[in-house]
Amino acid sequence: MQHVVLTVTCPSTRGIVAAISGYLANEGCNIVDSSQFDDLDTGRFFMRIGFLTESATSIATLREGFKDIETRFEMQASFHDASHRMKVMLMVSRFGHCLNDLLYRWKIGALPIDIVGVVSNHFDYQKVVVNHDIPFHHIPVTKENKPQAEARIMDLVKSTGTELIVLARYMQILSDQMCTEMSGKIINIHHSFLPSFKGANPYKQAYGRGVKLIGATAHYVTADLDEGPILEQDTVRITHAQSPDDYVSLGRDVESQVLARAIHGHIHHRTFINGNRTVVFPASPGSYASERMG
């Protein structure tokens, strides 16, 4: 049996679920998990279906037979082999907590991806990356060479077949052109404070203002800096007795967790861009074990 994931987005109307489930049943497929959302504000319908099919029935065959339904409902539909490990490129600067966390999750099988390389504008984590038998690419970035540096990154994306870029605390602003070319395929992580503190030493600023909650936000990257559709967020509570160093340590922990959850949702096709927002279907208890190990 082959595990396949079907993702669908289209204008909301009656008969969508019946048409999809009927088609899969006629093709001898067995649905094992299903999630759907009807956005009443935008009139858009989103659905993710995991199903099993006989190995003799190829994804190409299913995709071809599904075209009539796609046309009828004006759908954007994709069939995915659930065993496929998405090719991911990590990018990092000088804060390595997210990189180290992702490498560990990848190593133990908790994050079933193929890391095709790590790009950095510094050498700080070269040894760590190489020791994991992962290619390390040092691409320095300055105001003068930024277009050439991004061209090198995009060459790597194409040559490695990268399907997702993860900015694991990569402290460079990507150009509008790169954001557009890789739309929906770049995930970033940054801290979240209430109130918001920007510039140097945000954790020190938060400490000075007696902030009681710090957190992190993972989002898709767009040309609007740190304003792309949000994938995942979380917070951790702070008390008056904790120091600025505690703020930093707790902040790094929550950043690592939020980024990993965002990637997990994306690689398993549980995330949909819905204008400036996202639809994120949670993993069901029965599907998590298979997703965890790919």
C-alpha positions, 0 to 999 in steps of 0.5 A, spaced: 500 500 500 502 507 498 500 513 503 498 519 499 496 526 501 491 530 497 491 537 498 485 542 495 483 549 495 478 552 491 472 556 491 467 554 496 461 550 493 456 544 495 459 537 492 466 538 493 467 533 499 462 528 495 466 528 489 473 527 492 471 521 496 467 518 491 473 519 486 477 516 491 473 510 493 472 508 485 479 508 485 480 503 490 483 508 495 482 508 503 481 514 506 485 514 513 485 522 515 481 528 513 481 535 514 477 541 511 476 548 512 470 553 509 473 560 510 466 564 510 470 570 509 473 569 503 469 564 500 475 559 499 475 551 501 481 548 503 482 540 504 487 535 506 486 528 505 491 522 507 489 515 503 492 509 502 492 506 495 494 499 491 501 500 489 499 499 482 495 505 482 500 510 481 500 518 483 500 520 476 494 515 474 490 518 480 492 525 478 490 524 471 483 521 473 482 527 477 482 533 472 475 533 471 473 534 478 479 540 478 476 543 472 469 542 475 470 546 481 476 550 479 481 547 484 488 547 485 489 540 487 496 536 488 497 529 490 503 527 494 507 521 496 507 521 503 514 517 504 517 523 500 522 526 504 522 534 502 529 537 500 530 542 505 536 548 505 537 551 512 540 558 512 544 561 518 548 566 521 551 567 528 545 564 532 545 557 532 540 554 537 535 553 531 540 550 527 542 545 532 535 543 534 533 542 527 540 538 526 538 533 532 531 532 530 533 530 523 538 526 526 533 522 530 528 522 525 523 526 528 523 531 522 523 527 516 527 531 511 533 531 506 537 537 508 541 538 502 545 543 505 547 549 510 548 556 507 551 561 512 554 568 511 559 566 517 564 560 518 561 559 525 557 553 524 561 550 519 564 544 523 558 542 526 554 542 519 560 538 516 560 533 522 553 531 520 555 530 513 551 535 510 554 540 505 556 547 508 556 553 503 559 560 506 556 565 502 558 572 505 553 578 504 555 585 503 551 591 501 556 591 494 555 583 493 548 582 495 545 581 488 551 576 487 550 572 493 543 571 492 544 569 485 549 563 488 544 561 493 539 560 488 544 556 483 544 552 490 537 551 490 536 549 483 542 544 483 540 541 489 532 541 488 531 545 494 523 545 495 524 549 502 528 554 505 529 555 512 531 561 515 534 558 522 536 565 524 539 568 518 540 575 519 540 578 512 534 581 509 532 577 502 530 581 496 523 582 493 525 578 487 528 572 491 521 572 496 517 572 489 521 567 486 520 562 492 513 564 494 510 559 499 517 556 500 521 560 505 520 559 512 523 564 517 523 565 525 523 571 529 522 573 537 515 576 539 514 580 545 509 584 548 510 590 547 514 589 541 521 591 541 526 592 535 533 593 534 539 591 538 538 587 544 531 586 544 531 581 550 535 586 554 529 591 552 524 586 554 527 585 561 528 593 562 520 593 561 518 588 565 515 583 560 512 577 562 511 573 556 516 572 550 515 568 544 516 566 537 513 567 530 514 562 524 512 565 518 512 564 510 517 570 508 514 575 503 517 582 501 514 585 507 519 584 512 517 579 518 509 580 515 508 574 511 503 569 513 504 566 520 505 558 521 506 557 528 507 561 534 508 560 542 510 564 548 513 562 555 512 566 561 517 570 565 517 572 572 520 578 575 526 574 578 529 572 572 535 575 569 536 578 562 540 571 560 534 567 562 530 571 557 535 570 552 535 562 554 527 561 554 527 565 548 531 561 544 528 555 546 521 557 544 524 559 537 527 552 536 520 549 538 516 554 534 520 553 528 520 545 528 513 545 528 512 550 522 517 546 518 513 539 520 506 542 518 509 544 511 513 538 509 507 534 511 502 539 506 498 541 512 499 548 511 495 553 506 496 560 504 490 564 505 491 571 503 495 574 508 493 568 513 494 561 513 490 555 514 494 549 518 491 543 519 493 539 525 496 532 525 491 527 528 493 522 533 493 516 528 497 520 523 503 523 527 507 516 528 507 515 520 509 523 519 514 523 524 518 517 521 516 519 514 
